Amino acid sequence: MNTKPTRSELRVLQLVASTRGKVNFYILHRRLFLSPAEIGIVVSNLVDLGYVKTTDTGIELTEKGFKYIYSSRTMIADSTEKVWLTVPGEFTTQRIDPYQPFAPSYTKFLEGRTRQKKVV
């Protein structure tokens, strides 16, 4: 059994903690965009770890869950990093000093100008 929660499990723990320790299964589906099968897997893993317990309509945090969230709050905060905001390395160039003169590449300019548009 894995003792470290996965990313989806961390997201569920974060949501449950932000809703005063209780959350409905439908809210998990709506806010985290998890399918019912994914919710079942994640919740059963969290129950096995002892972080949550199930109720009739949802889940609630246990004392162990509260302690885990409090002790690893930086890890949970870092797990929600927006990876789509980082620019891939292939699209970045060397940083230029703001006070250094810059002239674009003339050859790249010519390559763009020599391409003719097709007239239909």
N, C-alpha and C positions, 0 to 999 in steps of 0.2 A: 504494500500500500504506500502510495506517495504521500509524504508528510508535508510537502510544500504545495500550496494551492496553485492551480493554473491561472492563466490570465482571465479566463471567463469566471472562474471561481472568485478571484479577487474583485472583479467588477460586481458580482452578486453581493459579496460581503460589503463592498463600499455602498451599494444601494441600500442594503438592509440597515447598515449603520446610519445612513442619512435619513432614514424614515423611522427613527426612534426604535429600532430593533425588530420591527415587524413589517412584512411586505406580502402582498397577495401574489399568487402565481401569474395572474393576468398582467399585473404591473411589471413583473420581471419580463414578460413577453413584450409588452409595449415599449418599455424604456430601454431595454438592452438588445432588442431585436433578436432574441433567441427563440428557436423553434421549441415546441413542446418536448421533443426528444432531447434537445440540448439542455433544457431546463431540468428534465428528469435526471440526466447524467450528472449535471453540476450539483443539483441538490443532494442526490444520493452520495456523491463524493464528499460534500460538506458535512452531511450527517455522519458519514463514516469517520471523518476527521474530528467530529464532535463540536464543530463551530456553530451549527444551527440545528434546530429541531423543527419537525414539520407539524403543522396544525391542520385543521380541516380544509382551510382555503389558502394557506400560504406557509411561510416559514418565519421563524423568529430566531434571533441570536441567543446563544447560550452564554454563560459566564466565560467559558473558554474562548468563545468567539469574540466577546468584548475585549478580553485580555490580548488575543492575537492581533486584533485591529489596532489597539492602543500601542502594542509593542512594535508593530511593523507599519506604522502610519506613513513613514517616508517611502517605503517600498510600494505601498498601495497608491500613494500620490504619484510616484514615478511611473506606475504601470498605466496611467491614463495619458501618457505622452501622445501628442498628436503627430504621428509619424508622417502624415501627408504634408506637414508644413516644412519638413526638411528637404532641401534641394539635393538630388543625387550628385555624386562627385563628377559624373561625366558632363554635367551641365554647368559646373562652376569653373572659374578661371582664377588665376592668381590675383590676389587683392592688389589694388593700385593705391598708392598714397594720394589723398585728396589734393595735395599741392603739387603733385608731379604732372607735368604736361603729358597728354595722351593724344595719340593720333591713330585712328583706325587703320587696319591693314588695307593698303591700296589694292593689293592683288585680290583679296576677297571681295572688294568693292567691284572690281572689274569682272570677276567671275559671275557676280549677280547681274551685271548689266549686259553681259553677252548672251544671256538666255533670252531668246525671243518668245514672245507670247504667240500662240497659234491663233490665227484669225479663222473663225468658223464661217 
